[in-house]
């Protein structure tokens, strides 16, 4: 995987679209499971409902679920590494250009065995009404020694919900086209 700083716009758009599909595919699951190869980068998706909001009001915090150790903190329109646990310093970032699309996905650089755990993404829009919590379970595998990744694990990696694809396709249509699908014409 490319370093996030060197990702092209097309790569970022593809990642955003894939992450949106994965997030919608949670469909009632208590936590989305992400499987990443050891020493590779991982993306932990966190998709939230978006209305118009002021970026100054947005607060995003990623924590370890069990002990609430801060993995990444964003507020006042910037990252705050001073609140971040030292194990994660220099290894995480968000995608601020995606916030308006409801995307608070966390990039985690060069995952290690110790990174296999449950993460919680908290999104708060400081107008007093919008709060979102998403749970992600990261499982780090070592494919160089574990050549026999079981079929169920591979299936979970490749699974995509057709309904989610249709929903996301619909959401990305121009407003005039959406109205035709809903029987609304302007």
C-alpha positions as CSV (number, residue, x, y, z in Angstrom):
1,X,0.0,0.0,0.0
2,X,1.2,3.5,-0.8
3,X,2.1,5.9,1.9
4,X,-1.0,8.0,2.6
5,X,0.9,11.2,1.8
6,X,1.6,9.9,-1.7
7,X,-1.9,8.6,-2.5
8,X,-3.4,10.0,-5.7
9,X,-6.8,11.7,-5.7
10,X,-8.2,8.6,-7.6
11,X,-6.8,6.3,-4.9
12,X,-8.4,8.5,-2.2
13,X,-11.7,8.5,-4.0
14,X,-11.6,4.7,-4.4
15,X,-10.6,4.2,-0.7
16,X,-13.5,6.5,0.3
17,X,-16.0,4.7,-1.8
18,X,-14.8,1.2,-0.6
19,X,-14.9,2.4,3.0
20,X,-18.4,3.7,2.6
21,X,-19.5,0.3,1.3
22,X,-17.8,-1.5,4.2
23,X,-19.4,0.8,6.7
24,X,-22.9,0.3,5.3
25,X,-22.3,-3.4,5.2
26,X,-22.0,-3.5,9.0
27,X,-25.8,-3.9,8.9
28,X,-26.5,-4.5,12.5
29,X,-23.1,-6.0,13.4
30,X,-21.8,-4.8,16.7
31,X,-18.4,-4.2,15.2
32,X,-16.9,-4.2,11.8
33,X,-13.9,-6.5,11.5
34,X,-10.9,-5.3,9.5
35,X,-8.1,-7.7,8.7
36,X,-4.7,-6.2,8.0
37,X,-1.3,-7.8,7.2
38,X,1.4,-7.2,9.7
39,X,3.8,-4.3,8.8
40,X,1.2,-3.0,6.4
41,X,-1.1,0.0,6.7
42,X,-4.7,-0.3,7.8
43,X,-7.8,1.8,7.3
44,X,-10.4,1.7,10.1
45,X,-13.7,3.0,8.7
46,X,-15.9,5.4,10.6
47,X,-18.9,6.7,8.6
48,X,-21.4,9.1,10.2
49,X,-24.5,10.9,9.1
50,X,-23.9,14.3,7.7
51,X,-25.9,17.4,7.5
52,X,-24.3,20.7,7.1
53,X,-22.0,21.5,10.0
54,X,-19.3,24.0,11.0
55,X,-15.9,22.3,10.9
56,X,-15.0,24.2,14.1
57,X,-17.7,22.2,15.9
58,X,-16.4,18.8,14.8
59,X,-14.8,16.5,17.3
60,X,-13.4,13.1,16.3
61,X,-11.8,10.8,18.8
62,X,-10.5,7.3,18.2
63,X,-9.9,5.2,21.3
64,X,-9.1,1.6,22.3
65,X,-12.5,0.3,23.4
66,X,-11.4,-1.6,26.5
67,X,-9.2,1.0,28.3
68,X,-10.1,4.2,26.4
69,X,-6.5,4.9,25.4
70,X,-6.5,7.7,22.9
71,X,-5.3,6.6,19.4
72,X,-6.2,9.9,17.6
73,X,-7.8,13.2,18.5
74,X,-9.2,15.9,16.3
75,X,-10.9,19.1,17.3
76,X,-10.8,22.8,16.7
77,X,-10.0,22.0,13.0
78,X,-6.8,20.2,13.8
79,X,-5.2,17.0,15.1
80,X,-4.1,17.0,18.7
81,X,-1.2,14.5,19.2
82,X,-0.7,15.8,22.7
83,X,-3.6,13.6,23.8
84,X,-2.5,10.6,21.8
85,X,-0.9,7.5,23.4
86,X,2.8,7.4,22.5
87,X,2.4,4.0,20.7
88,X,0.4,5.7,18.1
89,X,2.4,9.0,17.6
90,X,3.4,9.4,14.0
91,X,1.4,6.4,13.0
92,X,-2.2,7.7,12.5
93,X,-4.0,10.3,10.6
94,X,-7.5,11.2,9.4
95,X,-8.7,12.4,6.0
96,X,-10.1,15.9,6.7
97,X,-11.2,16.5,3.1
98,X,-13.6,13.6,3.7
99,X,-15.3,14.9,6.9
100,X,-18.0,16.7,4.8
101,X,-18.8,13.3,3.3
102,X,-19.3,11.8,6.8
103,X,-16.0,10.0,6.7
104,X,-13.8,9.9,9.9
105,X,-11.7,6.9,8.8
106,X,-8.5,6.4,10.6
107,X,-5.3,5.5,8.8
108,X,-3.0,3.3,11.0
109,X,0.6,3.0,9.7
110,X,2.5,-0.4,9.8
111,X,0.3,-2.4,12.1
112,X,1.8,-4.7,14.7
113,X,0.4,-7.6,16.7
114,X,-0.3,-5.2,19.6
115,X,-2.7,-3.3,17.3
116,X,-5.1,-6.3,17.1
117,X,-7.9,-5.0,19.3
118,X,-11.2,-3.2,19.4
119,X,-11.3,0.5,18.5
120,X,-14.1,3.0,19.0
121,X,-14.6,6.1,16.9
122,X,-16.5,8.9,18.5
123,X,-17.8,11.7,16.3
124,X,-19.5,14.7,18.0
125,X,-20.7,17.8,16.2
126,X,-20.8,20.4,19.0
127,X,-24.3,21.6,18.4
128,X,-25.6,19.4,21.2
129,X,-27.6,16.9,19.1
130,X,-25.3,14.9,16.8
131,X,-23.2,12.1,18.3
132,X,-22.0,9.0,16.6
133,X,-20.2,5.9,17.9
134,X,-18.7,3.2,15.7
135,X,-16.8,0.1,16.7
136,X,-14.1,-1.6,14.7
137,X,-12.2,-4.7,15.5
138,X,-8.7,-4.9,13.9
139,X,-7.2,-8.3,13.4
140,X,-3.5,-8.3,12.4
141,X,-2.3,-11.4,10.6
142,X,1.1,-12.4,9.4
143,X,0.6,-13.8,5.9
144,X,4.3,-14.6,5.6
145,X,4.1,-17.2,8.3
146,X,0.4,-18.0,8.1
147,X,0.0,-19.0,4.5
148,X,-3.2,-20.8,5.2
149,X,-5.6,-18.0,5.9
150,X,-8.9,-19.8,6.4
151,X,-11.7,-19.4,3.7
152,X,-14.0,-17.6,6.1
153,X,-11.4,-14.9,6.8
154,X,-10.8,-14.4,3.0
155,X,-14.6,-14.2,2.5
156,X,-14.9,-11.5,5.2
157,X,-12.2,-9.5,3.4
158,X,-13.9,-9.8,0.1
159,X,-17.6,-9.4,1.2
160,X,-19.5,-6.5,-0.3
161,X,-23.2,-5.9,0.3
162,X,-25.0,-5.4,-3.1
163,X,-27.7,-3.3,-1.3
164,X,-24.9,-1.0,0.1
165,X,-23.5,-0.5,-3.4
166,X,-26.9,0.5,-4.8
167,X,-27.5,2.8,-1.9
168,X,-24.2,4.5,-2.3
169,X,-24.7,4.7,-6.1
170,X,-28.0,6.4,-5.5
171,X,-26.5,8.8,-2.9
172,X,-23.9,10.0,-5.5
173,X,-26.5,10.7,-8.2
174,X,-27.3,14.3,-9.1
175,X,-30.4,15.6,-7.4
176,X,-32.5,15.7,-10.6
177,X,-31.7,12.0,-11.2
178,X,-32.6,11.1,-7.6
179,X,-36.0,12.7,-8.0
180,X,-36.8,10.5,-11.0
181,X,-36.1,7.4,-8.9
182,X,-38.3,8.6,-6.1
183,X,-41.0,9.8,-8.5
184,X,-40.3,13.4,-7.6
185,X,-39.8,15.8,-10.5
186,X,-38.8,19.5,-10.2
